[in-house]
Amino acid sequence: MGLENYKFHKEHTWVKISGKSTKVKVGITDYAQEQLGDIVYIELPEVDTHVDAGSEMAEIESTKTSSPVIAPVSGIVVQINEELIDHPELINEDPYGKGWIAVIEMDNPDELDDLMDYDEYEAYIEEERE
Amino acid sequence: MKLIVIGGGPAGYVAALTAKRAGAEVTLIEKDELGGTCLNKGCIPTKTIIHYLETFNKLKELKHGTDKPNLDITPNFSELMKKKDYVVETQRKGLYMLLKQSGVKIIKDEAELINPKTVLLKNSSEKITADNIIIATGSRPAELPMLSFDGKQILSSDDLWSMKEIPKSITIVGAGAIGCEFAWIFHLLGSKVTLIELMPRVLPMEDEEISKTLERAFKKRKIEFYTGVKIEELKKTDEAVEILLSNSKKISSEVVLVSVGRAYNTEFLKSSEIKLGKKGEILVDEYLKTNLEGVYAVGDVNGKWLLAHVAYKEGEIAAKNILGEKEIMDYTIILSTIFTALEVSSVGLRENGALQKGIAIKKGTFPYRAIGKAHAIGEIDGIIKVLAEKDTDVIIGAHIIGAKASEIIHELALAIKLKAKAKDVAELIHSHPTLSEGIKEACADIYGEAIHKI
C-alpha cells in the first residue's frame, strides 16, 4: 500500500514518520475523506500553536457536514499546507499525499506507540463500518 | 391636542402618523431629509448596494449550468450610487405623500427646544408651541479622539455616500454591525479590506458561535480581520493612512472608516433642562417620557436600541401615551439583523447571556449544509441555533447566520412571544424545500430528534 511509514489515530487521522525526525506530517485518512464527502473548506491551525493528541487541531467543512480534525500526536505546528486554502479538494483527491494538513514537531515521540499501523487501522474501520 | 415631532426618521414619522390618525394636530420638523439615517444613509442604501453586489458576485461564482461560467461583472460605482439614490428617493417621496395625505404638517427647518411647550425654528426665527413634544432627532457616527473625521482619509459611515471612487484599500475600525456590513460591501466592490476590533471577536454583541461562523466566512473570502487589538499609532501621508496595531501588525490603506458606535443628536436642546445620560442620550422612563412634562424621546436619541424597527415601535407608543394611553415600551423581544458576508439575525437570549442570568438552557443547532434548499440555492454556509429553558422547553433565544436569516427568524421571534416550546415548532410541518426547515430541525435537535442531522 505504500503506507508503511504511516501510523493511524482512531479519530481517522494519520502521521507520516520519516526516519528518526521528530517532525511528522499529519492528515486525515482516505476513510475519513470518503465519509465527509466533497470538502469545501479547511480551517487550518496556526503555525507555532501547540496541539494536544486527541483534541481538535483543525476543522473541515464538506458539502454534507463540518467536522473537527483530531491531532494524532501532541506538539507544535511548524508548517501548514497552505495549498489547501484555495484547494481543499486535495484532501479528497490525495488524502495521504498532497492533502496533508500540517507538520508537527512532536513533544514526545513515544506517543507514536499509541497509534495503529495500517493493518490495525484497516481492521478498526472494518469494525466501524459494521 | 397639538403635538410637535422633532425629527422625521423612523421614530418621528411613525409618532406623527400615529398621533395624527388618533386625532391630534401634528407638526413634524425635519432639518434634512425625511426618513432619517435609516432611509438616507443606513439600512435602505446599504441593502440596495448589497443586493446588487451580491447578485454580481453570485454570477461571478457560478460555475455550472451556463455557457458563460464565472461571468466577469465589474461593479460601476456611479451607476450603483444612481440606483441607490433612485430607491431612496422613491421611498422618500412615498413617505412625504403618506404624511401629507394623513394631514401632518411638515416644516423643513432646524428646531431648538426653548421650553417643554415651545420650539424655535432657527431658519425662520419663528416660535411654535404645542401641548406635547416628541423628540426623535436620532444619532450620528461617533468620533474617536485619535481618529477624528476629515472627510478625505478618515471617514464616517455618512462620508462614504459622497465617495466618488472605490478605494483600493480600506481599514475599518470597529467590527460591529456597521463595520461588518461595510467590510462586506467594500470587499464586493473590490477593495482590499482590513477590519480591526478591540473586543476579542467580530460582532461581539452576538452569540459566540455566530461570531465564529462569521469569522470563518471572512477567512474564506480573504477579508482580513484582527480582533482584540488596539491602534497604537496612526500616521497620515498623502497617499495612505498607516496604522500600527497593538499586535505589532502594520496596516496601510487609502482610507479608514471609523465605525465604533453612534453619538446622540442633542445639541438642539441647549437651554432646556432635559436630563441626559452618561453617553449623552436623552433619559426616558418606561413610557418614553423625559423628565420634562409632556416631552417624550424616541428612536436612537434615547440610547436604548439603535434600530429602525425599535424606533417605529417607540414612535407608536409615545404617540399613544400622549393621547392618554399608558403603554409600556417592552424591549424583551428585539430582533437584530446584520447583512454581511452571511446574514446574521438574532432574538432573545444568547448562550452566555443565559449563563450570566443563571438560566439553565437546552440548545439545538442545525447547519445550513444539511438543508436541501441551501444546496439548491448554493448557500450551504450557516447555522441555526435555538435556546430553550431547560425546565420548561420554552424557547428563549434564537441565533441564525446564513442566507435569508433576517427573513426566516421571525417564526422564532413569534415563538418567543407566544412562549412556545421547542416541541411546538419541531412538530409543525414546515414547507419543503425551504431554509425554514432548518428551524424545525434545530428545535427538534433540542430533543436529539433532528432527522437530517449527521
Interface residues (C-beta under 8 A of the other chain):
Chain A: V40 Y41 E43 E61 S62 T63 K64 T65 S66
Chain B: R216 K219 K220 P367 R369 A370 H375 I380 I454
